[in-house]
Amino acid sequence: MTTAVQHRLDTSRIPAQRKFMESQASELLYSGAFAAGKSRIGCEKGLFLCLRYPGTVGVIMRKTFTSLRYTTMETFFRDVIPPELMARSSYNKVTNILTLPNQSRIFFLGIDEPLKIGGLEAGWIYVDEIVELNEDDYIMVLGRCRLTKLVGGEVLPFRQVFGTTNPGAPSHWLYQRAFVEGKIEIVESSTLDNPFLPPDYIEVLKGFTGRYRDRYVLGKWVGFEGLVYDNWDPATHWIEPFDIPVDWPRFRTIDFGFTNPFGCGWWAQVPPGKEEEYKEQGWKGFYLYREIYMSQRTVEVHARDIVRYSRDDPAVTATFSDWDSGDRAILEKNGVPTVAAKKDISSGIQEVYQAIDDNRIRIFKNSLVERDQELVNAKLPTCTVEEFPNYQWAEVPTGKNQKEIPRDKDNHGMDMVRYLIYSLGGRGSVQQVYTERRAAPRVPARSWGLMRGTGGRPRSWMRF
């Protein structure tokens, strides 16, 4: 005898999620921005299918099992499967297989586990953050969705591979397959479609502009081509110097180089909480007021210069540097202790972009202490300001799954800016946008109507 499973239905569901739940397309994609309910609906659909068709085999997967364990699996076991159902199910922590009371099974796998995937036959496969896969990965997944008969011999009426993802670039193979070739049914949702988000989270997202708003708030597939910081305006951000109040915190950032320039930037920050005092002057954020940008000199020589230039400054709160341990040791030996900077390129660029948009990064016109004549002769940038107009995204071949990163050229000042903003957490609250799963609220488990382990038809999703 199988006991009925109660799975509570939320009739105020996001419309895109309802469409995703009801689709029987063989290939299905839920493309959504931050906090658009992607992982949650993917897990809930998988559980629904296992309860609707007793004895089926389903797979929940991601590119790597490690990322699956700490994200999607956490969502499934914490937010999706009801406690009363979990209590009557069996989960093998060695094989990572969940067996439900109706003999349906859910495998939790990473694409990086080929031996476990090899002979698998599944009725449905859910891939979270499917944009992480390359096209060969995806074709392999399609080939594993081939289960035809359930336990007891009942014929499975349809099979489905469905995925959820944040949008990528239009050059990505997934965009080509779904939007251009029309082989994947698409359901799209933006962050603003989710009525369950807290007001403070929405306020943070309102600060996003340009391509970051298009992709991460509106859920659009837009490419990062051209200039990285297309919002940089020298008329606004390159300013005449002024006397910096002595109580402003000071920081330094260092990017190592010899053949390429060595960079050291001195920064002053308007004290957090005091920006209202300087509203009339328009002062806020960070100011680069002094800069070394010089090639063909040793770290030891630069260290002496840094100490000399810093002599009359207030004490430095921190010096964020590149990670080279040998160069950092030379600096420390010569009186310039450093802290290893947070260097993630993608997240760091997003925070710098936002800080520029908020006019929280400005550079004094007289900040450069000495111009490198070798760089002038080579027609290369001679300071941070001169890098902004040439700092561009690397080209991504159409259909390739290449990571979106800037060109690794003439970026020494750009690295220094990123070291400061990202190491300090940007505006403070911006950092939480890039950890959407922690910031988004937890909604009680929803239900898809009364479903019986014997295959009783649900009240809600009648198309199944």
C-alpha positions in Angstrom: 0.0 0.0 0.0 1.4 3.4 -1.0 0.5 6.5 1.0 -0.6 9.6 -0.8 2.0 12.4 -1.1 0.8 15.9 -0.4 2.8 18.6 -2.2 1.2 22.1 -1.5 0.4 24.2 -4.6 1.2 28.0 -4.6 -1.3 29.5 -7.1 0.6 32.8 -7.1 3.6 31.2 -8.8 5.8 33.1 -11.3 4.1 32.6 -14.7 7.3 31.6 -16.4 7.7 28.8 -13.8 4.2 27.5 -14.5 5.0 27.4 -18.2 8.2 25.5 -17.5 6.4 23.0 -15.3 3.8 22.2 -17.9 6.1 21.9 -20.9 6.6 18.4 -22.4 9.2 19.5 -25.0 12.0 17.0 -25.4 14.5 19.9 -24.8 13.6 22.7 -22.5 15.5 25.8 -21.2 14.6 28.1 -18.3 16.7 31.2 -18.9 16.5 33.7 -16.1 18.4 36.5 -14.3 19.5 36.6 -10.7 17.0 35.2 -8.2 14.5 34.3 -10.9 13.7 30.9 -9.2 15.7 28.8 -11.7 17.2 26.0 -9.5 14.1 25.7 -7.4 11.8 25.1 -10.3 14.2 22.7 -11.9 14.4 20.6 -8.8 10.6 20.7 -8.2 9.9 19.6 -11.8 12.2 16.7 -11.4 10.5 15.6 -8.2 7.1 16.0 -9.7 7.9 13.8 -12.6 9.2 11.0 -10.3 6.0 11.2 -8.2 3.8 11.4 -11.3 5.4 8.4 -13.0 6.3 5.7 -10.4 9.4 3.7 -11.1 11.0 6.4 -13.3 14.7 7.3 -13.3 15.7 11.0 -13.2 19.0 12.8 -13.0 19.9 16.2 -11.4 23.3 17.3 -12.6 25.7 20.1 -13.1 29.1 20.5 -14.8 30.9 19.3 -11.7 29.6 17.3 -8.8 31.3 19.6 -6.3 29.3 22.6 -7.5 26.1 20.5 -7.6 26.6 19.4 -4.0 26.9 22.9 -2.6 24.2 24.5 -4.7 21.5 22.5 -6.4 21.5 19.6 -4.0 21.2 22.0 -1.1 18.2 23.6 -2.7 16.6 20.2 -3.4 17.0 18.7 0.1 16.3 21.9 2.0 13.6 23.6 0.0 11.9 21.1 -2.4 11.4 17.6 -1.1 8.8 17.7 1.8 10.2 16.4 5.1 7.4 13.7 5.3 8.4 12.4 1.9 12.1 12.4 2.7 11.4 10.4 5.9 9.9 7.6 3.8 12.6 7.7 1.1 16.1 6.2 1.0 19.2 8.3 0.2 22.5 6.6 -0.4 25.3 9.0 0.4 27.9 6.8 -1.4 26.1 6.5 -4.7 24.1 9.8 -4.3 20.9 8.1 -5.4 17.5 9.0 -3.8 14.9 6.2 -3.9 11.3 7.4 -3.4 8.5 5.2 -1.9 7.1 4.6 -5.4 10.5 3.2 -6.6 11.3 6.2 -8.6 15.0 7.1 -8.3 16.9 10.4 -8.7 20.6 10.3 -9.4 22.7 13.3 -8.4 25.7 13.5 -10.8 28.4 15.8 -12.3 29.4 15.8 -15.9 32.9 15.2 -14.5 31.8 11.7 -13.5 31.8 9.9 -16.9 32.0 6.4 -15.4 28.7 6.9 -13.6 27.0 8.4 -16.6 28.1 5.9 -19.2 25.3 3.3 -19.1 22.6 5.5 -17.6 19.1 5.4 -19.0 16.9 8.2 -17.7 13.4 9.4 -18.2 14.3 13.0 -17.4 17.5 14.9 -16.9 17.8 18.3 -15.2 21.0 20.3 -15.8 21.5 23.3 -13.5 23.5 26.2 -14.9 23.5 24.4 -18.2 25.5 27.3 -19.7 28.6 25.8 -18.0 28.4 22.8 -20.4 30.1 22.6 -23.7 28.2 21.3 -26.7 29.8 17.8 -26.5 28.6 17.6 -22.9 25.1 18.4 -23.9 25.0 15.9 -26.7 26.2 13.2 -24.3 23.4 14.2 -21.9 20.8 13.9 -24.6 22.0 10.4 -25.4 21.3 9.3 -21.8 17.7 10.4 -21.8 16.3 7.1 -23.3 14.3 5.3 -20.7 11.1 3.9 -22.3 9.5 1.6 -19.7 8.9 2.2 -16.0 9.1 -0.4 -13.2 6.2 -2.7 -13.8 6.3 -2.3 -17.6 4.3 0.9 -18.0 5.4 3.0 -21.0 6.8 6.4 -20.1 4.8 8.9 -22.2 7.6 11.4 -22.9 11.3 12.0 -22.0 12.8 15.4 -21.4 16.1 17.1 -20.9 15.6 20.4 -19.2 18.0 23.0 -18.0 18.2 26.3 -16.1 20.8 29.0 -16.5 21.7 32.7 -16.2 22.0 34.2 -19.7 25.3 34.2 -21.5 26.5 35.7 -24.7 24.7 35.3 -28.1 27.8 33.5 -29.3 27.4 30.7 -26.9 26.4 27.3 -28.4 23.3 27.1 -26.1 21.9 30.4 -27.5 22.6 29.2 -31.0 20.7 25.9 -30.4 17.8 27.4 -28.6 17.3 30.9 -30.0 18.7 30.5 -33.5 18.1 26.9 -34.5 14.9 26.5 -32.5 15.8 23.1 -31.2 15.1 23.9 -27.5 11.9 25.3 -26.1 12.7 28.5 -24.2 11.1 30.0 -21.1 12.5 33.4 -20.0 12.2 35.2 -16.7 13.7 38.3 -15.2 14.5 39.1 -11.6 11.6 41.6 -11.5 9.2 38.7 -12.2 9.8 37.3 -8.8 7.4 38.8 -6.2 9.1 37.0 -3.3 12.3 39.1 -3.3 12.9 41.4 -0.3 12.9 45.2 -1.0 16.6 45.7 -0.1 17.6 43.1 -2.6 15.6 44.9 -5.3 17.2 48.2 -4.4 20.7 46.7 -5.0 19.6 45.4 -8.4 18.3 48.8 -9.4 21.8 50.1 -9.2 22.8 47.8 -12.1 23.1 49.5 -15.5 24.1 48.7 -19.1 24.9 45.1 -20.0 24.9 44.0 -16.4 21.3 45.1 -16.0 20.4 43.5 -19.3 21.9 40.2 -18.4 21.6 39.8 -14.6 18.4 41.7 -13.9 16.3 41.5 -17.2 17.6 38.1 -18.2 18.7 39.1 -21.7 21.4 37.2 -23.7 23.8 40.1 -24.4 27.5 39.8 -25.2 30.3 41.6 -23.6 32.0 43.0 -26.6 34.0 46.2 -27.1 35.1 48.3 -24.2 35.0 46.7 -20.7 34.2 50.0 -19.0 32.1 51.7 -21.6 30.7 53.9 -18.8 34.1 55.5 -18.1 33.9 59.2 -19.0 37.1 61.2 -18.5 35.0 64.4 -18.3 33.4 63.0 -15.1 36.0 60.6 -13.7 39.3 62.4 -14.4 39.3 65.4 -12.2 41.3 68.3 -11.0 43.1 67.6 -7.7 41.9 69.0 -4.3 43.2 68.9 -0.8 42.2 65.5 0.7 41.0 65.7 4.3 43.4 64.0 6.6 40.7 61.7 8.1 40.0 60.0 4.8 41.2 56.3 4.9 44.1 55.6 2.6 44.9 52.5 0.6 47.5 51.4 -1.9 47.3 48.9 -4.8 50.2 47.2 -6.5 50.5 45.3 -9.8 54.0 43.8 -10.4 56.0 44.1 -13.6 59.4 44.8 -15.0 59.3 44.5 -18.8 55.6 45.4 -18.4 55.0 48.4 -16.1 55.0 48.1 -12.4 52.0 49.9 -10.9 51.4 51.4 -7.5 48.3 53.5 -6.8 47.5 55.6 -3.7 43.8 55.9 -2.9 41.8 58.0 -0.6 38.3 57.0 0.4 35.5 59.3 1.6 34.7 57.8 5.0 31.7 55.5 4.9 28.8 57.3 6.5 30.2 60.8 5.9 29.3 61.3 2.2 26.4 63.5 3.2 28.9 66.0 4.7 30.6 66.3 1.2 27.4 66.3 -0.8 27.9 70.0 -1.9 31.4 69.2 -3.3 30.1 65.9 -4.8 32.8 63.8 -3.1 32.1 60.1 -2.7 33.9 56.8 -3.2 37.6 56.5 -4.0 40.2 58.8 -5.4 43.4 57.8 -7.1 45.7 60.7 -6.1 49.1 59.3 -6.8 50.5 56.7 -9.1 53.7 55.0 -10.1 53.5 53.4 -13.6 57.0 52.5 -14.6 58.8 49.7 -16.5 62.5 48.5 -16.3 62.9 49.1 -12.6 63.3 46.4 -9.9 60.8 45.9 -7.1 63.5 47.0 -4.6 63.8 50.4 -6.3 60.0 50.7 -6.4 59.8 49.9 -2.7 62.1 52.8 -1.8 60.0 55.1 -4.0 56.8 54.0 -2.4 58.2 54.7 1.1 59.5 58.1 0.0 56.2 59.2 -1.7 54.2 58.0 1.3 56.2 59.8 3.9 53.9 62.7 4.4 50.6 60.8 4.0 48.4 59.6 6.8 48.9 55.9 7.7 47.8 53.4 5.0 45.0 51.1 6.0 46.1 48.3 3.6 48.2 47.7 0.5 46.5 45.2 -1.8 48.9 43.6 -4.2 49.3 40.9 -6.9 50.1 37.5 -5.5 53.7 37.0 -6.4 55.2 35.9 -3.1 58.8 36.8 -4.0 58.0 40.4 -5.0 55.8 40.8 -1.9 58.6 39.6 0.3 61.0 42.2 -1.3 58.4 44.9 -0.6 57.9 43.9 3.0 61.7 43.7 3.6 61.9 47.3 2.4 59.0 48.7 4.5 55.9 48.0 2.3 53.9 45.2 3.8 51.1 44.0 1.5 47.8 42.0 1.6 47.1 39.6 -1.3 44.3 41.2 -3.3 41.0 39.4 -4.2 41.6 38.8 -7.9 38.5 37.2 -9.4 38.3 38.9 -12.8 34.6 38.6 -13.7 33.2 39.5 -10.3 35.8 42.2 -9.8 35.0 43.8 -13.2 31.3 43.8 -12.3 31.9 45.7 -9.1 34.3 48.2 -10.7 31.8 48.8 -13.5 29.1 49.6 -10.9 31.5 51.8 -8.9 32.3 53.8 -12.1 28.6 54.1 -12.9 28.0 55.5 -9.4 30.9 57.9 -9.8 32.7 56.2 -7.0 36.0 56.0 -8.8 37.8 59.2 -9.8 41.4 60.0 -10.7 43.4 63.1 -10.1 44.8 64.7 -13.3 48.2 65.1 -11.6 48.4 61.6 -10.0 51.2 60.3 -12.2 54.5 60.9 -10.4 56.8 60.2 -13.4 56.1 59.4 -17.0 57.9 56.4 -18.5 59.5 57.6 -21.7 60.0 54.0 -23.0 56.2 53.5 -22.9 55.7 56.9 -24.6 58.1 55.9 -27.4 56.3 52.5 -27.8 53.0 54.3 -27.9 51.7 52.3 -24.9 49.6 53.6 -22.0 51.6 55.5 -19.5 49.1 55.6 -16.6 45.8 54.1 -15.5 43.7 56.8 -17.2 45.2 55.9 -20.6 44.2 52.3 -20.2 40.4 52.8 -20.0 39.8 53.6 -23.7 41.7 50.5 -24.8 40.6 47.9 -22.2 38.4 45.5 -24.3 36.8 42.2 -24.0 38.5 39.3 -25.7 36.8 38.0 -28.8 34.8 34.8 -28.4 34.4 32.6 -31.4 30.8 32.0 -32.4 29.4 28.8 -30.9 32.3 28.3 -28.4 32.0 28.1 -24.7 34.9 30.4 -23.9 34.9 32.3 -20.7 34.2 36.0 -21.1 37.4 37.8 -20.0 39.1 41.0 -21.1 42.2 40.9 -23.3 45.3 40.4 -21.3 47.0 43.5 -22.6 47.8 47.0 -21.2 45.8 46.2 -18.1 48.1 47.1 -15.2 46.1 50.1 -14.0 42.9 48.2 -14.6 44.2 45.4 -12.3 45.0 48.0 -9.6 41.5 49.5 -9.7 40.0 46.0 -9.5 42.2 45.0 -6.6 41.0 47.9 -4.6 37.3 47.8 -5.3 36.9 44.0 -5.2 39.1 43.5 -2.1 37.0 46.1 -0.2 33.7 44.7 -1.5 32.7 47.5 -3.8 29.9 49.6 -2.3 29.5 47.1 0.5 26.1 45.7 -0.5 27.0 45.0 -4.2 28.8 41.8 -3.2 25.6 40.0 -2.2 24.2 40.3 -5.8 26.8 37.8 -6.9 25.8 35.2 -4.3 22.1 35.3 -5.2 21.3 31.9 -3.6 22.2 33.2 -0.2 20.5 36.6 -0.6 17.2 35.3 -2.0 14.5 34.5 0.5 13.4 30.9 1.2 9.7 30.3 0.2 8.0 27.3 1.9 7.8 24.2 -0.3 5.1 24.4 -2.9 2.9 21.6 -4.1 1.7 20.5 -7.4 -1.6 19.1 -6.1 -2.3 15.7 -4.7 -0.1 13.0 -6.2 -0.2 9.4 -5.4 2.7 7.1 -5.6 0.5 4.7 -7.7 0.4 7.3 -10.4 -2.8 9.2 -9.6 -3.3 12.2 -11.8 -2.4 15.5 -10.1 -5.0 18.2 -9.7 -2.9 20.9 -11.3 -0.6 20.1 -14.2 -3.2 18.4 -16.3 -1.1 18.4 -19.5 0.9 15.6 -18.0 
